[in-house]
Amino acid sequence: MGTDWKHSTAVADGFDAYDDLPERVLGYATVFDRLGEDVRTVLDYGCGPGKVALRLAEARDVDVIGVDISERMLEIAREVRPHPRVDYRRIESGRVPFLGDGSVDAAISCYVYINIGDLDVIRAIAAEVHRVLRPGGRYAVLDTNPDTTGVQFSTFRNGEPGLDYAKGQRRQVLLNRPDGEVLELSDYHWPRQTYGEVLADAGFTSVEYSTPVLGDIPGAQVAGTLLDTGRPAEAEAAPFLIVTGVK
């Protein structure tokens, strides 16, 4: 059985305490860039404790609808990361019925697909996002890079070194928290091709893949952090896969 993201308060609190340094430097910056121009409303499907939604509202002149299955995640988001341009809502059986067809300009899903072991559920999410996107709207999916599973990055490791994971196989996840504690989770291995197939099946076109490393993004070496000490793994291996499609 995978991690209980929906009901576990310990998981929600532990994930909130994790310092998402490489994610915000390499992952989120790339996601925001891939959304394109003329974007006024963005759906953050699987917003968790609101870290990405808040950064997006601060980085871009947009309104964000952050949605999640976990009441505890949404509680943290509303209490810790409120913003006048972010609206946090609950996902209902995988759907967002409070949003009309073609009602948002862009959408993102960060660390959602890897935490679902059922491809039919993932396909349903992609279809729901496709429904609420306007024609021409872009959808960006961010997950850990399946091609660098087992690599110890500055703050996390997905999977055990040396193991070749099969499609849909569970993996151990270790998140190093600033307090010295390690949050152990479990996710699922989805090859790069799976992401493209899921988006294409939902009706998305012009599917593109991005795997940034330090040096690809100006200013990515954050002074005084783990990314600024020696030669971090993020300088050689891409920790994240960002897949985008257009409705």
SVG drawing of the C-alpha trace seen along z (x, -y; Angstrom):
<svg xmlns="http://www.w3.org/2000/svg" viewBox="-20 -40 53 44">
<polyline fill="none" stroke="black" stroke-width="0.4" points="0.0,0.0 1.3,-3.5 1.4,-6.6 -1.9,-7.8 -1.9,-11.3 -5.7,-11.8 -6.2,-11.0 -2.8,-11.1 -2.1,-14.3 1.5,-13.0 2.2,-12.8 0.7,-16.3 2.6,-17.9 5.9,-16.1 5.6,-17.1 4.9,-20.7 8.1,-20.7 10.2,-19.5 12.4,-22.2 11.7,-21.8 14.9,-23.6 15.7,-21.8 12.0,-21.6 11.5,-25.4 14.8,-26.2 14.7,-23.7 11.2,-22.3 8.7,-25.0 10.6,-27.7 10.4,-25.5 6.7,-24.7 5.9,-28.4 7.8,-29.2 6.0,-26.4 2.6,-27.9 3.0,-30.5 1.8,-34.0 -1.7,-35.6 -2.5,-33.5 -4.9,-34.9 -6.2,-31.8 -4.3,-28.6 -5.5,-25.4 -3.1,-23.7 -4.4,-20.2 -2.9,-18.5 -1.8,-21.6 -0.9,-20.0 0.0,-22.5 0.0,-25.4 3.7,-25.9 3.5,-25.9 0.2,-27.8 1.6,-30.6 4.8,-30.9 2.9,-30.9 0.6,-33.8 3.7,-35.7 5.7,-35.1 3.0,-35.6 0.1,-38.0 -2.5,-35.2 -5.3,-33.9 -4.7,-30.3 -7.3,-27.6 -5.4,-25.2 -7.3,-21.9 -6.4,-18.7 -7.9,-15.5 -6.5,-16.1 -8.4,-18.3 -5.3,-18.6 -3.2,-19.8 -5.8,-22.4 -6.0,-23.4 -2.3,-24.0 -2.5,-25.9 -5.2,-28.2 -3.6,-28.9 0.1,-29.1 0.0,-30.3 -3.1,-32.5 -3.0,-34.8 -5.7,-37.1 -5.3,-35.6 -5.3,-31.9 -8.5,-29.9 -8.1,-26.5 -10.8,-24.0 -11.4,-20.2 -11.3,-17.7 -14.5,-15.7 -13.9,-12.1 -11.2,-13.2 -13.2,-16.0 -13.5,-19.8 -17.2,-20.3 -17.1,-23.9 -15.0,-24.7 -16.8,-25.0 -15.6,-23.6 -12.8,-25.8 -12.8,-28.0 -9.0,-28.2 -6.1,-29.4 -3.5,-26.9 -3.0,-24.0 -0.3,-22.3 0.1,-19.0 3.2,-18.7 4.0,-15.3 0.5,-14.0 1.0,-11.2 3.9,-9.5 1.7,-9.1 -1.0,-7.2 -0.6,-3.5 -3.6,-3.2 -3.2,-4.4 -6.9,-4.7 -7.1,-7.3 -4.2,-9.2 -6.0,-9.2 -9.1,-10.5 -7.2,-13.4 -5.7,-14.3 -9.2,-14.2 -10.6,-16.4 -7.8,-19.0 -8.4,-18.9 -12.1,-19.6 -11.6,-22.8 -8.8,-24.2 -9.6,-26.7 -8.6,-25.8 -4.9,-26.5 -4.4,-26.3 -1.2,-24.5 -0.9,-21.7 2.4,-21.1 3.0,-18.0 6.0,-17.9 7.3,-14.7 10.7,-13.2 12.7,-12.1 12.2,-8.3 15.6,-8.2 17.4,-9.3 15.7,-7.0 18.1,-6.0 20.2,-9.2 20.8,-11.0 20.0,-14.6 20.5,-17.4 17.3,-16.9 15.7,-13.7 16.1,-10.3 13.4,-8.4 14.0,-4.7 17.0,-2.6 20.3,-2.9 21.0,-0.2 17.4,1.0 15.6,1.1 12.0,0.3 9.2,1.7 6.2,-0.4 3.9,-1.1 6.3,0.4 6.4,-1.1 9.5,-2.9 10.8,-4.1 11.1,-7.9 13.3,-9.7 12.9,-13.4 15.5,-15.1 13.9,-17.7 15.7,-20.7 15.3,-19.5 17.4,-16.4 14.4,-14.0 13.8,-11.9 10.3,-11.6 9.9,-8.1 7.1,-7.9 6.2,-5.6 5.5,-6.4 5.2,-4.7 7.5,-4.5 6.1,-5.8 8.4,-5.9 8.7,-9.0 6.6,-7.4 3.7,-6.9 3.3,-10.6 3.1,-11.3 0.6,-8.6 -1.6,-9.8 -1.7,-13.4 -2.2,-12.3 -5.1,-10.0 -6.7,-12.9 -6.6,-15.0 -3.5,-17.0 -1.2,-17.8 2.3,-19.2 3.6,-17.2 7.1,-18.3 9.6,-17.0 12.0,-19.1 14.7,-17.7 16.6,-20.8 19.9,-20.6 21.8,-23.4 23.2,-25.7 20.1,-25.5 18.3,-28.1 20.0,-31.5 20.7,-31.9 19.8,-28.4 22.8,-28.0 21.3,-29.5 24.1,-31.0 24.5,-29.4 22.3,-26.4 23.0,-22.7 22.9,-23.6 25.9,-25.9 28.2,-23.4 30.8,-21.5 29.2,-19.8 25.7,-18.8 24.0,-15.9 21.6,-18.4 24.5,-19.7 25.0,-16.4 21.7,-14.5 18.2,-16.0 16.1,-15.4 12.8,-16.3 10.7,-15.6 8.3,-18.3 5.8,-17.2 3.6,-19.8 0.7,-19.5 -1.7,-21.9 -5.4,-21.6"/>
</svg>
